[in-house]
Amino acid sequence: MSGMEYKKDEHCFDEFSGYSEKLNKEQILSNIRRFKILSTLPYDKISFWYENIHSFKSNGSTFSMDKRVRGLSEFVYIIKLLSTVARGKFDLVLLTGGEKVDLVYLAISSLLLRKKIPHFIVCAEWTPKKSKLKAFIQKFYFKLTDRLIEEVQTISKEEVDIYHNRFGVPKKKLKPIPFSTTLTGYNLKPQKGDFMLTGGASYRDYRTFLKAVNEFSLPVEVGIPGGNENQFMNELKNPLIKFHFNLSRKEFMQKTADCRFFVLPLQPSLERAVGDQSILNAMYFGKIVIATDSIGPRIYIRHGFNGFLVPESDPSAWVDIIRHVVSLNDEELAEISSNAEYTAKEIFNEEKKLLKILDSANAFLEGRSVRSL
């Protein structure tokens, strides 16, 4: 049964009502064409985005492993972006909140740009620091850039209070817009594998998960960015666990499309959303996701309905839930899989996320135009 059809006319997705509102695409795009918007966001594969938004792209060498080359590339990027914004007469600039180079640009702009050009930070992915000095620097950054920042788009609703209390961002400038699938432009053909898949390096709790999977004979595959091999020397000896280092983005997506279950173990007590993209891409393929009950997974997963949530740092809970999922019959698996697919494709798809960003931009720019009359 396709997730696009499953219970489409019923109210089983009402719990997502805060995220699943209908958006008038034609009206939003008609409104946004009245304004000139610059964006550093990597959404140029979405046709209506690049047709209506001026995209500012990196030159591609930013990700070089050579620190000197990367540093020079980032310096050139910032200078070009400063020049483009200063000369472009833009009504609004959309910055990528997960890119440090964009945040450095914003700090420099706050000091150099005489004219106040409004900026939105989109998809903010910041971690509150425990060190008093680092926490002070984070708050100081937002005091410095407050003149230009008009909106900070968090991923989770839970982050609104965190960003206000820990970073000092006024609540009126905070708006939660969850992550989305990121599969546009990829032509992946899913195959039915029999392995559990997990991956990533930041904020992962592999120790808890890998301790739990020793109770099962299920093969596990783990995608880890290169440079982290030494952390997994002991686990490399386990014949049931296969590690992949330096998989490309497309290769990991293909693994996601082929796995039996997707798992995401996260460190306890996180104050930021983590793993959103991985969760939604797996759900898009109808995969059953098992993830730590944390600030990110809670946005998308409803336990037992479209996936499963596991208490933090609890190997026995992982054992219990994996055992439960493995014991589900075909009908139960199909229903949860269908709900997962529907959630990703209908509620948290890329087009809807971008329309929400533009709708928020419209609201701000129209309000600004009214105030200037």
VOGU-3710 file (C-alpha; in Angstrom, 3 decimals, decimal comma):
1> msgmeykkde> 0,000/0,000/0,000  1,481/3,376/-0,973  2,093/5,963/1,729  0,636/8,546/-0,641  -2,716/6,804/-0,348  -2,760/5,331/3,145  -5,649/6,775/5,205  -5,338/9,984/3,218  -8,887/11,084/4,029  -8,745/10,188/7,718
11> hcfdefsgys> -7,376/12,053/10,722  -4,503/9,777/11,683  -1,958/12,554/10,984  -3,693/15,212/13,095  -0,765/15,274/15,536  1,307/16,874/12,769  -1,243/19,667/12,290  1,313/22,288/13,301  3,483/21,277/10,348  1,033/20,029/7,735
21> eklnkeqils> -0,893/23,187/6,855  -1,756/23,656/3,195  0,223/26,327/1,354  -0,917/28,223/-1,733  2,159/27,829/-3,945  0,957/30,121/-6,736  0,055/32,915/-4,324  3,325/32,654/-2,397  5,410/32,780/-5,588  3,340/35,608/-7,007
31> nirrfkilst> 3,986/37,630/-3,860  7,693/36,855/-3,650  8,357/38,024/-7,225  7,776/41,593/-6,071  10,962/41,432/-4,021  14,637/40,863/-4,698  16,001/38,110/-2,451  19,534/36,705/-2,278  20,081/33,212/-0,900  23,123/31,105/0,006
41> lpydkisfwy> 20,903/28,049/0,553  21,705/24,949/-1,558  18,284/24,533/-3,152  19,106/25,281/-6,785  17,746/21,866/-7,854  14,219/23,061/-6,999  12,975/24,864/-10,109  10,649/27,412/-8,488  13,437/28,377/-6,088  16,096/29,305/-8,631
51> enihsfksng> 13,490/30,941/-10,880  12,473/33,397/-8,138  15,497/33,696/-5,843  19,002/34,984/-6,603  21,370/32,183/-5,565  24,879/32,859/-4,306  26,997/29,715/-4,640  30,271/28,557/-3,182  33,049/28,003/-5,733  33,178/24,339/-4,730
61> stfsmdkrvr> 36,647/24,190/-3,200  35,359/24,945/0,308  35,287/21,242/1,127  38,924/20,598/0,238  40,768/18,589/2,875  43,693/21,043/2,567  43,073/23,618/5,323  44,981/26,349/3,490  42,936/25,897/0,324  39,726/25,762/2,335
71> glsefvyiik> 40,649/28,873/4,300  41,481/30,835/1,144  38,246/29,672/-0,508  36,187/30,770/2,505  37,917/34,164/2,558  37,144/34,704/-1,148  33,537/33,545/-0,572  33,030/36,097/2,219  34,521/38,964/0,199  32,362/38,120/-2,825
81> llstvargkf> 29,227/37,800/-0,694  29,912/41,120/1,055  30,375/42,799/-2,321  27,260/41,202/-3,814  25,059/42,248/-0,888  26,505/45,777/-0,741  25,927/46,389/-4,475  22,812/44,314/-5,096  20,016/46,389/-3,510  18,418/43,255/-2,080
91> dlvlltggek> 15,272/43,373/0,017  16,305/40,309/2,018  19,250/37,908/2,368  18,720/34,261/3,338  21,746/32,654/4,996  22,450/28,997/5,700  22,430/28,635/9,478  24,539/25,479/9,426  27,472/27,061/7,566  30,078/28,817/9,720
101> vdlvylaiss> 31,309/30,823/6,742  27,844/32,417/6,396  27,832/33,310/10,083  31,303/34,858/9,825  30,078/36,903/6,857  27,121/38,112/8,943  29,357/39,268/11,793  31,577/41,196/9,371  28,510/42,671/7,656  27,201/43,939/10,986
111> lllrkkiphf> 30,428/45,917/11,391  30,912/47,107/7,797  27,527/47,558/6,146  26,166/51,050/6,780  22,738/50,293/5,372  20,594/47,889/7,368  19,854/44,992/5,018  17,544/42,422/6,648  18,814/38,848/6,934  17,081/35,571/7,765
121> ivcaewtpkk> 19,100/32,672/9,163  17,523/29,537/7,716  17,895/26,046/9,194  19,833/27,163/12,257  21,812/24,252/13,704  23,631/25,573/16,744  24,757/23,846/19,919  24,616/25,775/23,211  28,087/25,682/24,756  28,642/24,576/28,363
131> sklkafiqkf> 31,801/26,625/28,813  31,003/30,061/30,298  33,430/31,737/27,905  31,975/30,029/24,811  28,424/30,719/25,993  29,340/34,396/26,412  30,788/34,478/22,880  27,592/32,955/21,480  25,441/35,603/23,180  27,821/38,358/22,124
141> yfkltdrlie> 27,573/37,176/18,509  23,805/37,719/18,520  24,130/41,111/20,144  26,596/42,039/17,410  24,429/40,782/14,552  21,023/41,727/15,985  20,935/44,841/13,764  20,746/42,692/10,618  18,978/39,534/11,818  15,217/39,709/11,367
151> evqtiskeev> 14,414/36,018/11,720  16,128/32,863/12,928  14,464/29,683/11,713  15,055/26,823/14,131  14,316/23,212/13,229  12,399/22,147/16,332  9,728/24,005/18,278  11,612/22,971/21,412  14,577/25,055/20,245  12,667/28,349/20,456
161> diyhnrfgvp> 13,071/28,552/24,241  16,650/27,256/23,995  17,676/29,907/21,458  15,971/32,616/23,497  17,429/31,584/26,858  20,878/30,412/25,789  21,657/32,723/22,851  19,567/35,753/23,745  17,590/35,774/20,482  14,250/37,592/20,980
171> kkklkpipfs> 11,306/35,185/20,696  9,646/37,430/18,118  12,579/36,696/15,788  12,384/32,898/16,218  10,345/30,656/13,948  10,504/26,834/13,846  10,537/25,334/10,349  11,472/21,619/10,459  13,870/19,909/8,111  12,761/18,198/4,912
181> ttltgynlkp> 13,702/15,307/2,698  16,731/16,054/0,491  16,269/13,637/-2,388  15,437/15,995/-5,247  17,853/15,379/-8,111  18,757/11,841/-7,059  17,573/8,839/-9,056  17,760/6,001/-6,541  16,270/2,559/-7,036  15,567/0,903/-3,664
191> qkgdfmltgg> 16,377/-2,756/-3,165  15,217/-4,857/-0,240  18,214/-5,582/1,956  18,303/-7,410/5,287  20,633/-5,102/7,233  20,136/-2,309/9,749  21,773/0,949/8,706  23,060/3,848/10,760  25,547/6,596/10,069  27,089/9,970/10,794
201> asyrdyrtfl> 29,625/11,104/13,387  28,278/14,149/15,240  26,432/13,570/18,523  26,022/9,822/17,885  25,754/7,302/20,715  27,155/4,264/18,921  28,407/2,686/22,155  24,848/2,168/23,426  23,505/0,962/20,088  26,380/-1,387/19,232
211> kavnefslpv> 26,177/-2,902/22,707  22,507/-3,666/22,060  22,942/-5,199/18,599  25,257/-7,857/20,008  22,037/-9,519/21,171  20,962/-10,125/17,569  22,238/-11,866/14,477  21,064/-9,025/12,220  23,804/-7,524/10,011  24,515/-3,858/10,767
221> evgipggnen> 26,127/-1,360/8,387  27,528/1,948/9,593  28,445/4,921/7,381  31,153/7,023/9,044  32,936/10,106/7,636  36,639/9,529/7,054  39,055/10,417/9,835  37,043/8,648/12,554  38,374/5,122/11,998  40,310/4,963/15,281
231> qfmnelknpl> 37,130/5,373/17,319  35,805/2,054/16,091  38,822/-0,242/16,279  37,150/-2,678/18,703  33,888/-2,842/16,743  35,737/-3,519/13,479  36,362/-7,069/14,723  32,635/-7,869/14,906  31,727/-9,856/11,728  28,093/-8,698/11,900
241> ikfhfnlsrk> 29,012/-5,011/11,810  30,304/-3,556/8,559  31,791/-0,051/8,571  31,898/2,182/5,507  34,298/5,120/5,684  34,128/7,980/3,166  30,870/6,983/1,492  29,666/9,692/-0,891  26,352/11,358/-0,150  24,705/9,436/-2,983
251> efmqktadcr> 26,202/6,123/-1,834  24,846/6,616/1,690  21,443/7,533/0,295  21,470/4,336/-1,744  22,296/2,372/1,406  19,351/4,118/3,067  17,092/3,064/0,206  18,287/-0,547/0,481  18,311/-1,188/4,243  15,738/-3,131/6,222
261> ffvlplqpsl> 15,607/-0,691/9,158  17,296/2,668/9,737  18,577/3,433/13,233  19,807/6,684/14,771  21,349/6,483/18,263  22,016/9,948/19,722  23,858/11,269/22,747  21,728/12,147/25,795  20,556/15,622/26,805  21,016/17,279/23,413
271> eravgdqsil> 19,833/20,876/23,080  19,738/20,882/19,296  18,041/18,875/16,562  20,264/16,177/15,050  19,758/13,592/12,325  16,662/15,161/10,758  17,802/14,705/7,160  18,766/11,049/7,679  15,465/10,265/9,401  13,289/11,835/6,711
281> namyfgkivi> 15,204/10,347/3,787  14,802/6,884/5,320  11,084/7,475/5,932  10,708/8,622/2,320  11,666/5,105/1,225  9,177/3,614/3,682  11,903/2,450/6,051  11,070/1,892/9,691  13,247/4,278/11,690  14,336/3,541/15,253
291> atdsigpriy> 15,867/6,620/16,879  16,772/8,003/20,281  13,920/9,982/21,829  15,621/13,336/21,334  14,841/16,888/20,240  15,209/16,104/16,510  13,544/12,686/16,069  10,548/13,802/18,156  9,542/16,213/15,383  8,937/13,477/12,817
301> irhgfngflv> 8,438/10,163/14,623  5,317/9,106/16,496  6,220/5,986/18,455  4,589/2,873/17,035  2,796/4,832/14,307  5,459/5,757/11,760  8,618/4,683/13,593  9,994/4,065/17,064  11,661/6,179/19,759  14,126/4,743/22,298
311> pesdpsawvd> 14,966/6,268/25,710  18,410/7,871/25,930  21,495/5,795/26,820  19,536/2,585/27,446  20,941/-0,526/25,697  18,193/-2,746/27,118  15,528/-0,455/25,617  17,261/-0,742/22,227  17,199/-4,525/22,595  13,491/-4,520/23,480
321> iirhvvslnd> 12,454/-2,229/20,617  14,594/-3,943/17,982  13,198/-7,279/19,134  9,662/-5,849/18,864  10,245/-4,455/15,378  11,759/-7,712/14,145  8,725/-9,600/15,485  6,147/-7,461/13,612  4,137/-9,319/10,979  4,011/-8,212/7,348
331> eelaeissna> 0,751/-6,292/7,758  2,029/-4,341/10,770  5,296/-3,561/9,026  3,466/-2,401/5,903  1,246/-0,042/7,895  4,107/1,615/9,784  6,172/1,773/6,589  3,284/3,423/4,767  2,812/5,981/7,543  6,532/6,775/7,449
341> eytakeifne> 6,474/7,282/3,695  3,434/9,535/3,874  5,005/11,597/6,674  8,143/12,282/4,635  6,504/12,804/1,250  3,460/14,813/2,269  4,286/16,627/5,506  8,045/17,197/5,444  8,895/17,371/1,744  11,385/19,805/0,225
351> ekkllkilds> 8,832/21,893/-1,676  6,759/22,540/1,436  9,827/23,583/3,444  10,906/26,075/0,794  7,394/27,475/0,463  7,305/27,991/4,237  10,582/29,909/4,028  9,224/32,096/1,219  5,876/32,549/2,970  7,702/33,819/6,048
361> anaflegrsv> 9,826/36,107/3,845  6,657/37,465/2,233  5,071/38,187/5,605  8,135/40,097/6,775  8,659/42,070/3,549  4,990/42,980/3,177  4,867/44,122/6,795  7,999/46,175/6,231  6,475/47,807/3,152  3,330/48,752/5,113
371> rsl> 5,390/50,247/7,949  7,396/52,369/5,518  4,258/54,030/4,048
//
